[in-house]
Amino acid sequence: MLRRCSRLLLVLLTATIALTVLNLNAELFFGFERSSGQQRTDLGSDSDGNEMRQPLYRKKDVQLHTATLFFGAAVNNNYLAKCSVKDHCKLVEERSAADAIIYHAPDFVSMGRLKANQIAVLWSLESPINHFFHHNYAGRINWTMTYRRDSDVWFPYGVITKRHQPVLVDYEAIWASKKHVVICLMSNCRHNNGRIQLINAIQAAGITVDMFGACGYRKTPNDCDGVKKQGDRCVAQLFRQYKFAISFENSLCKDYVTEKFFDVLRNRFTVPIVMRRKTSEEIGVSAFWFIMSFRQHKTMKSSKKYEKLRFTLLIVETTASSLS
């Protein structure tokens, strides 16, 4: 086992250098940035400094209109079900009545006409490397609503906060129930961040990784579509058979954390293996297996203690995926 882990350490350190370079390129070419002449907009003014009807945070009732679909599906008021200000904010079908018009970047086609006092919001949970947004529209966007912390509205797949009371869990029983070592469920095979090469290197070092999804060689059982239906119970049951789960992003962009990371923590009782310590620690995680800091682990046994996955953390939902 020690010799196997030494080989794994070598290939991971080599991959770290390549991934760092790719990360810099992604930040340089694909970061969400406004045009150079447009500064961060105030809640009470548009991109040209003109006063709006009134600042949205002062309005008793804010009306929003989604001008696009959300990953091909219609957006409705169920998306606001867990919102703390849902009684003062609603989605409307009539575009002209809205205070803000929201465009989901992966479904974006065109902006259309906006009234002078309407706010144009660009919404995206995914990194910009995976979808196209024409630069001609950049100067017309007032706010961004993305996973990036410097967005006007921070909207990640999830966040982590401390529980008031720890949840008592039988870690020994959970660990003993595991039949397999590492699982990977991957749907996006078009990427340039080297994650497939990294997984191949892990396998070459003698670590078994069962690959499911569009990029894998194994099929999910009983027609359980783990690619399109990540929230299905059968997917969680599949993951619970494994000790570790690959939770690599399809691209390395500033502040981007894949939904797979939060899915693993939410209900799959599996330890996530992630790429970047810095990004994950910023959302409150400190006890998981980070590929880019693997040098801290002399053997696999040092990562084997399942007690590291302590259920004193609470996932706070920021998407409506669990509402449908």
C-alpha positions in Angstrom: 0.0 0.0 0.0 2.8 2.4 0.9 4.6 1.8 -2.5 1.2 2.3 -4.3 0.6 5.6 -2.5 4.1 6.8 -3.3 3.4 6.4 -7.0 0.1 8.1 -6.6 1.8 11.0 -4.8 4.3 11.5 -7.7 1.7 11.6 -10.4 -0.5 13.9 -8.3 2.3 16.4 -7.8 3.0 16.4 -11.5 -0.7 17.0 -12.2 -0.7 19.8 -9.7 1.7 21.9 -11.8 -0.3 21.3 -15.0 -3.6 22.2 -13.3 -2.1 25.4 -11.8 -1.2 26.6 -15.3 -4.6 25.7 -16.7 -6.2 27.5 -13.8 -4.3 30.7 -14.6 -5.4 30.5 -18.2 -9.0 30.0 -17.2 -8.9 33.1 -15.0 -7.3 35.2 -17.8 -9.6 34.3 -20.6 -12.9 33.1 -19.1 -13.5 35.1 -16.0 -16.9 37.0 -15.6 -15.9 40.6 -15.9 -17.8 43.7 -16.9 -16.5 45.9 -19.7 -13.6 48.2 -18.7 -15.8 51.3 -18.7 -18.5 49.8 -16.5 -18.1 49.8 -12.7 -20.0 47.9 -10.1 -23.6 49.3 -10.1 -25.2 50.6 -7.0 -28.6 49.1 -6.0 -30.2 52.5 -6.7 -28.6 53.4 -10.1 -28.1 51.8 -13.5 -24.7 51.3 -15.2 -24.7 55.0 -16.4 -25.3 56.3 -12.9 -29.0 57.2 -13.6 -31.3 56.9 -10.6 -33.6 54.0 -10.7 -37.3 54.0 -9.7 -36.0 53.3 -6.2 -33.4 51.1 -4.7 -34.6 47.5 -4.7 -33.7 46.8 -1.1 -36.1 49.6 -0.1 -39.0 48.4 -2.2 -41.8 46.5 -0.4 -42.4 44.3 -3.4 -39.7 43.4 -5.9 -40.8 41.9 -9.2 -38.4 39.7 -11.2 -38.7 38.3 -14.7 -36.6 35.5 -16.1 -36.0 36.1 -19.8 -34.5 32.6 -20.3 -35.0 29.1 -19.2 -32.8 27.5 -16.5 -30.9 24.6 -18.0 -33.8 24.1 -20.4 -36.6 24.3 -17.8 -39.0 27.1 -17.0 -38.4 29.2 -13.8 -41.3 29.7 -11.4 -41.9 31.0 -7.9 -41.0 27.6 -6.4 -37.4 28.8 -6.8 -38.1 31.3 -4.0 -39.7 28.8 -1.6 -36.7 28.9 0.7 -35.9 32.6 0.3 -36.0 34.6 3.5 -37.7 37.6 1.7 -40.0 35.5 -0.5 -43.0 37.5 0.8 -41.5 40.7 -0.8 -40.1 39.2 -4.0 -41.8 37.3 -6.8 -41.4 36.2 -10.4 -43.7 37.7 -12.9 -44.5 36.7 -16.5 -45.0 40.2 -17.7 -41.6 41.5 -18.7 -42.6 45.2 -18.7 -43.7 45.0 -15.1 -40.4 43.7 -13.7 -37.9 45.6 -11.7 -35.1 43.3 -12.9 -34.7 41.0 -15.9 -32.7 37.9 -15.3 -30.7 36.0 -18.0 -29.4 32.6 -17.4 -26.1 32.5 -19.3 -26.2 28.9 -20.5 -29.7 29.4 -22.0 -29.0 32.9 -23.3 -30.1 33.8 -26.8 -30.6 37.6 -26.9 -31.4 40.4 -24.4 -34.3 42.0 -26.1 -35.4 45.5 -25.2 -35.2 46.8 -21.6 -36.9 49.8 -20.1 -34.6 52.5 -18.8 -35.3 51.7 -15.2 -35.0 47.9 -15.5 -31.9 46.1 -14.2 -30.3 43.5 -16.4 -28.9 40.5 -14.4 -26.6 37.8 -15.8 -27.1 34.6 -13.9 -24.8 31.6 -13.9 -24.0 28.7 -11.6 -21.5 27.2 -14.1 -18.0 28.5 -15.1 -18.0 30.6 -18.3 -15.6 28.2 -20.0 -18.7 26.0 -20.6 -21.0 28.4 -22.3 -20.8 31.4 -24.7 -21.8 35.0 -23.9 -21.1 37.5 -26.6 -18.9 40.4 -25.6 -21.3 42.8 -27.4 -23.8 42.3 -24.5 -21.2 42.9 -21.7 -21.8 46.6 -21.5 -25.5 46.1 -21.1 -25.3 43.9 -18.1 -25.9 45.8 -14.8 -25.5 43.0 -12.2 -24.0 39.6 -12.2 -25.5 36.7 -10.1 -22.9 33.9 -10.1 -20.8 31.7 -7.9 -18.0 34.3 -7.8 -17.7 36.1 -4.5 -17.2 39.5 -6.3 -20.6 39.2 -8.0 -23.3 41.7 -7.2 -25.4 38.7 -6.0 -23.4 35.7 -4.7 -25.2 32.6 -5.9 -23.1 29.4 -5.5 -24.5 25.8 -5.6 -24.4 25.8 -1.8 -22.6 27.1 1.3 -21.7 25.5 4.6 -22.4 26.8 8.1 -22.0 25.4 11.6 -24.8 23.4 13.2 -26.0 24.5 16.6 -26.1 20.9 17.7 -23.8 18.2 16.3 -25.5 15.2 14.7 -24.7 11.9 16.3 -23.5 9.5 13.7 -22.1 6.0 13.9 -19.0 6.5 11.8 -17.7 3.0 12.4 -20.9 1.4 11.1 -20.9 3.7 8.0 -17.3 2.8 7.2 -17.9 -0.9 7.7 -20.8 -0.8 5.3 -18.7 0.5 2.4 -18.1 -2.1 -0.4 -16.0 -0.1 -2.8 -13.2 2.5 -2.7 -13.7 5.5 -5.1 -16.7 6.5 -7.4 -16.7 9.1 -10.1 -19.9 10.3 -11.8 -19.1 12.6 -14.7 -21.2 14.0 -17.5 -19.1 16.6 -19.2 -16.3 15.0 -21.2 -15.3 18.3 -22.9 -12.8 20.0 -20.5 -9.3 21.2 -20.5 -8.4 21.1 -16.8 -6.8 17.7 -16.9 -9.3 15.9 -14.5 -9.6 12.8 -16.7 -5.8 12.6 -16.9 -5.6 12.9 -13.1 -8.2 10.2 -12.6 -6.3 8.0 -15.0 -3.1 8.6 -13.0 -4.9 7.6 -9.8 -6.0 4.4 -11.5 -2.5 3.7 -12.9 -1.2 4.0 -9.3 -3.4 1.0 -8.4 -6.4 2.8 -6.9 -9.7 1.5 -8.2 -12.0 4.2 -9.5 -15.4 3.2 -10.8 -16.5 5.6 -13.5 -20.2 6.3 -14.2 -22.0 8.7 -16.5 -21.3 9.9 -20.0 -17.5 9.7 -19.5 -17.5 6.4 -17.7 -17.4 2.7 -18.6 -20.1 1.6 -16.1 -23.8 2.2 -16.2 -25.9 3.2 -13.2 -28.1 0.3 -12.1 -31.9 0.0 -12.7 -32.0 2.8 -15.3 -30.9 5.3 -12.6 -29.8 8.3 -14.6 -27.1 9.8 -12.4 -26.2 12.4 -15.0 -29.5 14.1 -15.5 -31.0 13.3 -12.1 -28.3 14.0 -9.6 -30.9 14.3 -6.8 -32.5 10.9 -7.3 -32.5 8.6 -4.3 -30.9 5.8 -6.4 -27.9 8.0 -7.1 -27.4 8.6 -3.3 -27.7 4.9 -2.7 -25.1 4.1 -5.3 -22.6 6.6 -3.8 -23.2 5.2 -0.3 -21.4 2.0 -1.3 -18.1 3.9 -1.7 -15.7 5.4 0.7 -14.6 8.3 -1.5 -16.1 10.2 -4.3 -14.3 12.2 -7.0 -15.7 15.8 -6.9 -13.5 17.5 -9.5 -14.7 20.7 -11.3 -15.0 20.5 -15.1 -12.9 23.8 -15.2 -10.7 25.6 -12.8 -12.1 29.1 -12.4 -12.1 31.6 -9.6 -14.4 30.6 -6.7 -16.1 27.8 -8.7 -17.1 24.8 -6.7 -18.9 21.9 -8.5 -22.4 20.9 -7.4 -21.0 17.3 -7.0 -19.1 18.5 -3.9 -22.4 19.6 -2.2 -24.3 16.5 -3.4 -21.7 14.2 -1.8 -21.9 16.1 1.6 -25.7 16.3 1.5 -26.9 12.7 1.6 -24.3 10.3 0.3 -22.2 9.6 3.4 -19.0 9.6 1.3 -15.8 11.5 1.6 -15.3 13.9 -1.3 -11.9 14.2 -3.1 -11.5 17.7 -4.4 -8.9 19.6 -6.5 -8.2 22.8 -4.7 -7.7 23.4 -1.0 -8.0 27.2 -1.2 -11.4 27.4 -2.8 -12.9 24.7 -0.6 -11.6 26.2 2.6 -13.1 29.5 1.7 -16.6 27.9 1.9 -15.8 26.5 5.4 -14.3 23.1 4.6 -11.1 22.0 6.3 -11.2 18.2 6.8 -11.4 16.6 3.3 -9.0 15.0 0.9 -7.5 17.6 -1.3 -5.6 16.5 -4.4 -3.4 19.6 -4.5 -2.2 19.1 -0.9 -1.8 15.3 -1.1 1.9 15.7 0.0 0.5 16.0 3.5 -0.6 12.4 3.4 2.2 9.9 3.7 -0.1 6.9 3.3 -3.6 6.2 2.3 -4.2 5.1 5.9 -3.8 8.7 7.1 -6.9 9.6 5.0 -8.8 6.5 5.9 -10.3 7.6 9.2 -13.9 8.3 8.3 -14.2 10.5 11.5 -12.8 13.3 9.4 -16.2 13.6 7.8 -17.9 15.1 10.8 -21.6 15.9 10.6 -21.3 19.2 12.4 -21.9 21.1 9.1 -25.1 22.1 7.5 -25.6 22.5 3.8 -27.6 25.7 3.0 -29.5 25.3 -0.2 -29.2 28.2 -2.7 -30.8 26.4 -5.7 -34.3 25.0 -6.3 -33.1 21.5 -7.4 -34.5 19.9 -4.2 -37.9 21.6 -4.6 -39.0 19.8 -7.8 
